[in-house]
Amino acid sequence: MQTDIAPLKSQLIRAAMGEDSLEWLSQLELYPVLDSTNRYLLARVKHGAKKGTVCLAEAQSAGRGRHGRLWLSPPSGNIYLSLLWCFSKNPQFLSGLSIAAGVGVLRALQDQGVTKIGLKWPNDVLWDDRKLGGILVELVPKEGGTGVVVGVGINVNMPIPYREQLVQSCTDLAEATQNRSVDRNYLAGRLIHHFLLIMHNFERWGLRDCLDDWRRWDACYQREVYLYEGSRVISGIACGINEEGSLLLQEKGRISCHFCGEVSLRRVK
C-alpha cells in the first residue's frame, strides 16, 4: 500500500458506526490483502461464521465483479468490503438485495459529503455518469435459510494506469471531492452501519425502506438505455423499478419488467 495512505483501523471504523448498527456487528476483520473479500466470507460460512461478520482488505489479488469479471483492486487506498448476513427466507425473496445494497452505499457517500452521485440498475455506483463503485451479491445455502455475502468496491484513489486497463469509464472519490481528503475509516464505518441496518430491515420489509432513496438517486430514470440480456439487446426509456427491484422499461409504447440483465447508458460496440 502507498505509504501516504492512512491504514484501515478497527477502532476508527467502529467509532464511525451508530449504536443501532453496532449491535448487529458480529466480527470485523481487516487484512492487508485477500484474493477476494467475497470469496473469503463465502468460505467462512462453511466454518460457522455468524451473520454480521465483515471483512475489509487493503488490496485484492483476484477481486471479482458480476459474471466472474475481474475487479481491479490495487493497494492504492480504495475500499474493498464484504458483509455476511443470513436470511430465514428463500432466495426468491432476496432478488432486490443488490438494489438495497446500492442505497446503503449512497447513504454512506452522502454522509461523507459526496454529491452528484447516482445508481445504475442493478448494482453500479456512479459519479457524474462514470463508475465510482460496484456491488456483488452472492448467495450460499445455509441450514434454515440462505446465507448472503454482499461485497462492495469503492474507488477512493484509482491510479491512472489502472483506469486505462478498464473498458468502462470510471472515476474515484479523489476526483469527485476535488482532492478533498477522504477519511476511509469513517467511510468504511458508515458503509457497514448502513449495510447492517438495511440487512436487518430487508428481512422484515424487503425493499420498502429503500425505494424512495433509490428513486431519488436513479441515474437512468427517464433516459434512453440499452438493456443487455444475454445476446439480446433492448433499447427503451428507463421508468424506474418496481417494489421487487425489477427494471421498468418503456419500449414501443409499452412498459416491460426485467429482473436480470445489465444496463448501459450508451450502446456497447
Secondary structure, DSSP 8 states (H G I E B T S, - for coil): --TTS----HHHHHHTS-HHHHTT--EEEEES-BS-HHHHHHHHHTTT--TTEEEEES-BSS-B-GGG-B----SSS-EEEEEEEEESS-GGGGTTHHHHHHHHHHHHHHHTT--SEEEETTTEEEETTEEEEEEEEEEEEETTEEEEEEEEEE-SS--HHHHTT-SS-B--HHHHTTT----HHHHHHHHHHHHHHHHHHHHHHGGGGTHHHHHHHBTTTTSEEEEEETTEEEEEEEEEE-TT--EEEEETTEEEEESS-EEESS---
